[in-house]
Amino acid sequence: MAPFAFNLAFSRATDDFFALFGLTPAYRDETLCTIYTLEARTHFGADCHDGDAIHVDCRLIDLDAKRTHLVLTMYRDDTAE
């Protein structure tokens, strides 16, 4: 996978995470609020290829009224990597 594809997968996982708490695209449209990434660091441990089944674990590290700090880890479903 190209680097942009990893970040796209992380972005979609983040959207799913926020949707668990009601911060859906519909809510953001209604309230005119937005969610954005101020900083992202991507470390590559192994490559994924087209067709690989993957999942992303999302861990909430810190939270306040305006910020969330998340750690996202991508795994290939066929390995522990």
VOBA-1610 file (N, C-alpha, C; in pm, whole numbers, padded with zeros to 5 digits, always signed):
BEGIN
Met+00085-00118+00000Met+00000+00000+00000Met+00089+00124+00000Ala+00046+00224-00072Ala+00116+00352-00071Ala+00086+00423+00061Pro+00176+00512+00105Pro+00155+00580+00233Pro+00018+00648+00246Phe-00034+00706+00138Phe-00164+00773+00148Phe-00273+00674+00185Ala-00261+00548+00141Ala-00364+00449+00169Ala-00368+00412+00317Phe-00252+00407+00381Phe-00249+00383+00526Phe-00323+00496+00597Asn-00293+00620+00560Asn-00357+00735+00626Asn-00506+00741+00596Leu-00547+00699+00478Leu-00689+00693+00446Leu-00760+00591+00535Ala-00697+00475+00555Ala-00755+00373+00644Ala-00765+00426+00787Phe-00662+00497+00833Phe-00666+00555+00967Phe-00774+00662+00977Ser-00790+00742+00873Ser-00892+00847+00873Ser-01031+00785+00882Arg-01056+00681+00807Arg-01187+00615+00812Arg-01212+00551+00948Ala-01109+00494+01007Ala-01124+00435+01140Ala-01154+00544+01243Thr-01092+00659+01229Thr-01118+00771+01319Thr-01263+00819+01305Asp-01311+00828+01181Asp-01451+00864+01160Asp-01545+00766+01229Asp-01515+00636+01216Asp-01598+00534+01281Asp-01592+00547+01433Phe-01474+00577+01487Phe-01459+00596+01631Phe-01546+00711+01680Phe-01538+00826+01614Phe-01617+00942+01656Phe-01766+00917+01638Ala-01804+00840+01540Ala-01947+00809+01518Ala-02005+00732+01637Leu-01921+00655+01707Leu-01968+00584+01826Leu-02021+00680+01932Phe-01974+00804+01929Phe-02013+00905+02028Phe-02105+01010+01969Gly-02161+00981+01853Gly-02258+01071+01791Gly-02199+01179+01702Leu-02068+01180+01686Leu-02006+01282+01600Leu-02002+01232+01456Thr-02120+01215+01400Thr-02136+01165+01264Thr-02129+01280+01164Pro-02114+01249+01036Pro-02119+01357+00936Pro-02249+01437+00943Ala-02361+01372+00970Ala-02489+01443+00981Ala-02487+01542+01099Tyr-02434+01498+01213Tyr-02424+01588+01329Tyr-02335+01707+01297Arg-02222+01680+01232Arg-02130+01790+01198Arg-02195+01888+01101Asp-02275+01837+01007Asp-02346+01925+00914Asp-02449+02011+00987Glu-02521+01950+01081Glu-02624+02022+01156Glu-02566+02130+01247Thr-02454+02101+01308Thr-02396+02193+01407Thr-02285+02281+01350Leu-02248+02256+01225Leu-02139+02330+01159Leu-02007+02316+01233Cys-01990+02206+01305Cys-01862+02179+01369Cys-01780+02088+01277Thr-01656+02073+01308Thr-01571+01988+01227Thr-01471+01914+01315Ile-01414+01811+01261Ile-01307+01737+01327Ile-01188+01743+01232Tyr-01074+01775+01284Tyr-00955+01779+01198Tyr-00836+01722+01272Thr-00736+01686+01195Thr-00614+01630+01251Thr-00509+01740+01256Leu-00460+01765+01375Leu-00355+01865+01392Leu-00218+01802+01368Glu-00202+01680+01414Glu-00072+01612+01399Glu-00096+01464+01382Ala-00020+01404+01293Ala-00026+01259+01273Ala+00114+01207+01249Arg+00144+01097+01309Arg+00274+01030+01289Arg+00245+00888+01246Thr+00305+00848+01137Thr+00283+00714+01086Thr+00415+00639+01088His+00415+00524+01153His+00532+00437+01159His+00495+00308+01087Phe+00579+00267+00994Phe+00551+00148+00914Phe+00628+00029+00969Gly+00555-00072+01017Gly+00618-00193+01066Gly+00622-00302+00961Ala+00524-00302+00873Ala+00518-00401+00765Ala+00425-00345+00658Asp+00437-00399+00538Asp+00356-00351+00427Asp+00227-00431+00415Cys+00126-00368+00360Cys+00002-00435+00324Cys-00010-00429+00172His-00082-00522+00118His-00098-00528-00027His-00245-00525-00062Asp-00273-00490-00187Asp-00410-00484-00236Asp-00479-00617-00209Gly-00593-00611-00146Gly-00670-00731-00114Gly-00646-00786+00024Asp-00543-00737+00095Asp-00519-00782+00233Asp-00635-00737+00322Ala-00683-00827+00404Ala-00785-00791+00503Ala-00712-00726+00621Ile-00758-00607+00659Ile-00694-00532+00768Ile-00800-00486+00867His-00755-00452+00985His-00841-00382+01080His-00755-00282+01156Val-00821-00180+01209Val-00751-00074+01280Val-00805-00071+01423Asp-00715-00082+01519Asp-00750-00063+01660Asp-00732+00084+01693Cys-00828+00141+01762Cys-00825+00282+01798Cys-00830+00292+01950Arg-00726+00351+02008Arg-00720+00367+02154Arg-00724+00515+02190Leu-00813+00548+02280Leu-00822+00684+02332Leu-00718+00700+02442Ile-00625+00793+02422Ile-00516+00814+02517Ile-00548+00929+02612Asp-00608+01036+02558Asp-00638+01153+02640Asp-00757+01226+02579Leu-00825+01304+02660Leu-00946+01372+02616Leu-00968+01495+02702Asp-01005+01606+02638Asp-01054+01722+02711Asp-01167+01784+02629Ala-01211+01903+02664Ala-01327+01963+02598Ala-01307+01988+02449Lys-01183+02004+02406Lys-01158+02037+02266Lys-01070+01936+02193Arg-01008+01845+02264Arg-00908+01759+02200Arg-00927+01612+02237Thr-00893+01529+02142Thr-00878+01386+02170Thr-00740+01344+02121His-00680+01256+02194His-00551+01200+02155His-00573+01051+02135Leu-00551+01007+02014Leu-00575+00867+01978Leu-00446+00802+01931Val-00438+00673+01953Val-00333+00591+01892Val-00405+00486+01808Leu-00375+00485+01680Leu-00437+00390+01589Leu-00330+00292+01541Thr-00363+00164+01544Thr-00270+00060+01501Thr-00340-00028+01399Met-00276-00044+01286Met-00334-00128+01179Met-00273-00267+01184Tyr-00359-00366+01167Tyr-00316-00505+01164Tyr-00368-00572+01038Arg-00287-00659+00982Arg-00338-00749+00879Arg-00407-00863+00950Asp-00522-00903+00902Asp-00601-01005+00971Asp-00535-01142+00968Asp-00444-01166+00873Asp-00382-01298+00863Asp-00256-01311+00948Thr-00212-01203+01013Thr-00092-01205+01096Thr-00115-01118+01217Ala-00018-01115+01306Ala-00023-01025+01422Ala+00046-00894+01390Glu+00089-00874+01264Glu+00160-00752+01227Glu+00063-00640+01196
//
